[in-house]
Amino acid sequence: MLTSEKVKEVARAAGADLVGIAPMERFEGAPKQFDPRYIFPDAQTMIVLGFRIPRGSLRGIEEGTFYVSYCGMGYAGINWILQPMVIWQVNQFLEEEGYEAVPIPNCFPWCGISTQTGELREGWSRPVSEDKPGPDVFVHLRIAAFAAGLGEIGYSKLLLTPEFGPRQRLACLITDAPLEPDPLYEGPELCDRCMLCARDCTGGAISTDETVRITVAGREVEWGKIDIARCTESFQSPPPEHNPFLGDPSPVYWYGRALEGARGCMRACMVHLEEQGKLRKRFKRPFRVRKPWRIE
């Protein structure tokens, strides 16, 4: 008999660090273009997988001397290599058990819609019928992870887990397998609204006074309003005081050119959570041992 524990065992053995399971009804009320039930209307379950970002992959950016590790191993390598391989194995296992699953890694080019409003980009696509959203439906993986009980949504809109804080990337599968769901995360609370994520974001992309609120599975979720254009720009090309590159490094870093190194939303948050002793994964040494650098 197929069980949730067996699915989790297979996923962890394949390389996932976190596994959570949500019933599809927890997505009731989602905007049409964001509702994963339109992808597979007969699905009963979403399986959400979390993959840790190596803490050491952030070290070189913290020191300002080595960027390729986070860009390759902490970003693109997880999204483009590790996730698909793990998802394939879980998908194969479900198929051998007689169930269908839709694999959804975090490397799809969701460029036909606004991921903030769900509006279809003009001239890109159109619904195949009046009762359906247009292709492609956008799956909010952080919201999916919240619905699967993996953690909470922090003020930065990143998923925070008790294991890694903000330090994971996400993927999921939607399946018709009837699996026992996990409860929503009940705490202890991780985000204390310290606003370090907003303060340290080089692009000032996280508002300190405007928030977004939604309801997921009867639970209100709130985060700081994100300026996506600023986030994208600073993420790929930080301002000069936080960018040692003189030209455009995109031929070298391509997709994974995460040159800001998630300075506010991930590094500042991670340092804060570790200092508070809130995370289960502990290290012998603190991450931040020197004053953060700045080019004058």
Legacy VTK file of the C-alpha trace (Angstrom):
# vtk DataFile Version 3.0
C-alpha trace
ASCII
DATASET POLYDATA
POINTS 296 float
0.000 0.000 0.000
1.311 3.423 -0.943
1.825 5.728 2.049
3.035 9.266 2.600
5.993 7.951 4.593
7.070 5.733 1.710
6.907 8.650 -0.735
8.984 10.762 1.660
11.481 7.939 2.067
11.917 7.681 -1.710
12.261 11.466 -2.097
14.874 11.775 0.651
16.829 8.806 -0.681
16.836 10.485 -4.108
18.299 13.720 -2.693
15.529 15.909 -1.271
16.227 17.447 2.139
12.618 18.335 2.926
9.340 16.732 1.891
5.836 17.952 2.668
2.427 16.847 1.440
-0.624 19.045 0.874
-4.148 18.100 -0.185
-5.202 19.989 -3.289
-8.178 21.551 -1.496
-5.745 23.757 0.435
-5.415 25.770 -2.780
-9.097 26.704 -2.725
-9.429 30.428 -3.348
-6.184 30.786 -5.305
-6.373 33.139 -8.301
-7.281 31.194 -11.413
-3.907 31.706 -13.105
-2.118 30.511 -9.933
-4.375 27.556 -9.093
-2.443 24.274 -9.598
-5.692 22.311 -9.718
-6.179 23.532 -13.275
-2.981 21.721 -14.255
-4.289 18.336 -13.118
-7.979 18.596 -12.169
-8.082 14.996 -10.900
-5.055 15.396 -8.639
-5.567 14.783 -4.939
-2.147 15.655 -3.573
0.810 17.982 -4.006
4.215 16.714 -2.905
6.605 19.596 -2.176
10.362 19.016 -2.101
12.975 21.248 -0.488
16.685 21.258 -1.375
19.152 22.923 0.943
21.376 25.681 -0.415
24.870 24.875 0.873
25.768 27.446 3.499
29.328 27.441 2.190
28.165 28.370 -1.309
27.387 31.806 0.143
30.823 32.158 1.755
32.647 33.564 -1.274
30.075 36.323 -1.798
30.101 37.119 1.919
33.867 37.638 1.571
33.547 39.302 -1.876
36.046 36.936 -3.477
34.277 33.928 -5.016
30.911 34.101 -6.760
30.759 30.986 -8.920
29.943 28.601 -6.065
26.615 30.190 -5.129
25.708 30.949 -8.741
26.479 27.380 -9.810
26.052 25.113 -6.797
23.614 27.136 -4.708
21.373 28.360 -7.496
21.452 27.049 -11.057
22.836 23.630 -10.138
19.964 22.945 -7.754
17.260 24.250 -10.084
18.525 22.745 -13.324
20.287 19.531 -12.279
19.458 18.269 -8.790
15.726 19.018 -8.707
14.848 17.386 -12.052
16.820 14.246 -11.190
15.064 13.845 -7.836
11.636 14.645 -9.268
12.110 12.060 -12.017
12.819 9.373 -9.440
9.795 10.262 -7.309
7.656 10.482 -10.429
8.867 7.085 -11.593
8.080 5.582 -8.190
4.521 6.944 -8.306
3.998 5.628 -11.821
5.186 2.173 -10.768
2.517 2.335 -8.063
-0.080 3.146 -10.734
-0.441 6.885 -10.155
0.119 9.836 -12.467
2.191 12.842 -11.373
2.969 16.208 -12.946
6.631 17.169 -12.297
7.216 20.863 -11.534
10.842 21.885 -10.927
11.894 25.480 -10.341
13.455 25.953 -13.762
10.461 26.595 -15.996
10.402 29.873 -17.960
7.155 31.274 -16.569
7.405 34.349 -18.764
3.918 34.432 -20.303
2.247 35.948 -17.244
2.872 38.444 -14.491
3.817 36.323 -11.500
2.507 39.116 -9.260
-0.942 39.689 -10.758
-1.529 36.567 -12.835
-2.321 38.640 -15.917
-1.448 37.024 -19.234
1.152 38.871 -21.243
-0.433 40.315 -24.352
0.371 38.332 -27.477
1.813 35.414 -25.517
-1.030 32.952 -24.937
-4.771 32.653 -24.447
-7.082 30.246 -22.586
-8.173 27.221 -24.585
-11.696 27.697 -23.194
-13.552 30.275 -21.106
-13.492 28.117 -17.989
-9.704 27.675 -17.938
-6.711 29.914 -17.235
-4.212 30.511 -19.997
-0.988 28.554 -20.383
1.105 28.479 -18.340
-0.428 28.282 -14.876
2.125 29.661 -12.411
2.727 27.553 -9.308
3.841 29.644 -6.327
6.287 27.150 -4.871
6.735 29.053 -1.605
2.982 29.101 -1.051
2.895 25.407 -1.989
5.581 24.682 0.605
3.590 26.597 3.219
0.492 24.584 2.300
2.540 21.390 2.682
3.616 22.310 6.201
7.314 22.830 5.512
7.547 26.230 7.190
6.283 29.809 7.215
6.490 32.726 4.798
8.892 35.368 6.100
8.610 39.119 5.632
10.917 38.794 2.603
8.374 36.386 1.009
10.965 33.603 1.225
9.937 30.336 2.798
11.537 29.937 6.216
11.944 26.402 7.544
13.020 25.318 11.038
15.832 23.314 9.451
17.480 25.856 7.145
15.721 29.193 7.594
15.619 30.820 4.133
18.271 28.481 2.737
16.396 26.114 0.382
15.014 25.866 -3.126
11.703 24.218 -3.901
9.994 21.953 -6.397
6.811 19.897 -6.423
4.743 17.146 -8.007
0.965 17.057 -8.405
-0.461 13.553 -8.257
-3.704 11.597 -8.119
-2.238 9.447 -5.351
-4.373 9.748 -2.197
-1.695 10.541 0.394
-2.012 11.561 4.031
-1.298 15.326 4.232
0.989 17.104 6.656
-0.438 19.737 8.998
0.387 23.389 8.423
3.488 24.589 10.227
2.609 25.525 13.805
5.875 27.022 15.002
7.926 28.026 16.799
7.692 31.321 14.922
10.760 32.055 12.829
10.234 35.535 11.347
10.129 38.253 14.011
9.754 41.131 11.498
13.253 42.404 12.271
13.297 43.990 8.774
16.945 43.066 8.186
15.898 41.555 4.859
14.542 44.935 3.725
17.436 46.919 5.205
20.161 44.814 3.579
18.546 44.304 0.156
20.861 46.190 -2.208
17.969 47.139 -4.481
15.607 48.281 -1.747
13.099 45.877 -3.269
11.300 44.950 -0.033
8.911 47.584 1.303
9.022 48.311 5.021
5.523 49.769 5.180
3.451 48.027 2.480
2.500 44.392 2.811
0.621 41.727 0.869
-1.890 39.476 2.604
-3.449 36.279 1.322
-5.308 33.384 2.902
-4.023 29.832 2.454
-5.933 26.892 3.906
-7.725 29.241 6.300
-4.483 30.814 7.520
-3.594 34.449 6.824
-0.130 34.892 5.303
1.574 38.294 5.055
4.841 39.527 3.578
6.446 42.796 2.570
5.457 44.096 -0.842
8.200 43.222 -3.335
9.278 45.445 -6.230
10.067 42.653 -8.680
11.822 44.923 -11.189
14.193 46.197 -8.494
14.702 42.695 -7.135
15.578 41.337 -10.573
17.971 44.184 -11.328
19.848 44.092 -8.037
19.884 40.300 -7.979
21.725 40.177 -11.310
23.591 43.471 -11.155
23.929 44.990 -7.683
24.846 48.679 -7.265
28.592 49.497 -7.515
29.198 49.467 -3.763
28.155 45.799 -3.668
29.414 44.677 -7.077
33.123 43.989 -7.743
32.546 43.283 -11.442
33.425 46.106 -13.823
31.459 44.829 -16.794
28.480 42.608 -17.465
29.429 39.134 -16.193
26.430 37.431 -17.780
28.486 35.428 -20.354
30.179 33.741 -17.392
27.264 33.338 -14.986
24.305 33.193 -17.388
21.194 31.918 -15.584
22.830 31.662 -12.190
24.225 35.193 -12.034
22.999 35.715 -8.495
25.618 38.369 -7.895
23.899 40.050 -4.988
24.118 36.755 -3.145
20.670 37.276 -1.606
22.287 39.807 0.723
19.126 40.779 2.566
16.462 38.149 2.008
18.740 35.197 2.617
22.082 36.089 4.184
20.855 38.714 6.662
17.892 36.539 7.585
20.037 33.425 7.983
22.545 35.245 10.206
19.723 36.595 12.369
18.007 33.221 12.767
21.285 31.457 13.550
22.211 34.061 16.148
18.824 33.532 17.795
19.343 29.766 17.857
16.080 29.163 15.994
17.367 26.681 13.406
17.760 22.941 13.899
20.812 22.710 11.641
23.675 24.077 13.727
27.246 24.952 12.732
30.459 25.038 14.735
31.206 28.626 13.661
28.934 31.620 13.019
28.461 32.551 9.379
29.221 36.258 9.734
32.621 36.661 11.379
33.708 39.889 9.676
31.993 43.191 8.976
30.166 43.018 5.620
32.278 44.567 2.883
31.367 47.631 0.855
33.295 49.197 -2.012
33.776 52.909 -1.394
LINES 1 297
296 0 1 2 3 4 5 6 7 8 9 10 11 12 13 14 15 16 17 18 19 20 21 22 23 24 25 26 27 28 29 30 31 32 33 34 35 36 37 38 39 40 41 42 43 44 45 46 47 48 49 50 51 52 53 54 55 56 57 58 59 60 61 62 63 64 65 66 67 68 69 70 71 72 73 74 75 76 77 78 79 80 81 82 83 84 85 86 87 88 89 90 91 92 93 94 95 96 97 98 99 100 101 102 103 104 105 106 107 108 109 110 111 112 113 114 115 116 117 118 119 120 121 122 123 124 125 126 127 128 129 130 131 132 133 134 135 136 137 138 139 140 141 142 143 144 145 146 147 148 149 150 151 152 153 154 155 156 157 158 159 160 161 162 163 164 165 166 167 168 169 170 171 172 173 174 175 176 177 178 179 180 181 182 183 184 185 186 187 188 189 190 191 192 193 194 195 196 197 198 199 200 201 202 203 204 205 206 207 208 209 210 211 212 213 214 215 216 217 218 219 220 221 222 223 224 225 226 227 228 229 230 231 232 233 234 235 236 237 238 239 240 241 242 243 244 245 246 247 248 249 250 251 252 253 254 255 256 257 258 259 260 261 262 263 264 265 266 267 268 269 270 271 272 273 274 275 276 277 278 279 280 281 282 283 284 285 286 287 288 289 290 291 292 293 294 295
